[in-house]
Amino acid sequence: MTDFDKAARDAVEAAANSEQLALIAALLQAQQLTQQQEPVPAPAPRPSGGAAKWIGIGVGGSVFLLTVAVSAMAVAISAVALTICVLVLRSVWQDIRNNT
C-alpha cells in the first residue's frame, strides 16, 4: 500500500467523520430548540361522573355477588353429593359385613 492510497483512505474516513459530526451537531441544535419551547399547559381535570361511577360500582358489585352465590351453590351441591355417596357406601359396607 502506497502513501497515496493511505492518504486517500484517510481523506475518505475524515469526510465520513465530518458528516457524522455535522449530523450530531444538527441533532443537538434540534434538541435545544425543542427544549426552549414553552411547555403545553396540562388539560384541566374533568369532574368525575357521579352517575356513571355509581352505575359501574353497582354492576361490578352485582357481578361479584352473583359469582359468590354460584360458588356457594356449587359447594352445597358438592356437599350433598358427598353425603349421599358416603351413605350409600356405608349401606353397602354393612350389607357386606352382614352376609359374611
Number of C-alpha atoms within 10 A of each C-alpha: 5 7 8 9 10 11 11 12 12 12 12 12 12 12 12 12 12 12 12 12 12 12 12 12 12 12 12 11 12 11 11 11 10 10 10 8 8 7 8 6 6 6 6 6 6 6 6 8 8 8 9 10 10 11 11 11 12 12 11 12 12 12 12 11 12 12 12 12 12 11 12 12 12 11 12 12 12 12 12 11 12 12 12 12 12 12 12 12 12 12 12 12 11 11 11 10 9 8 6 5
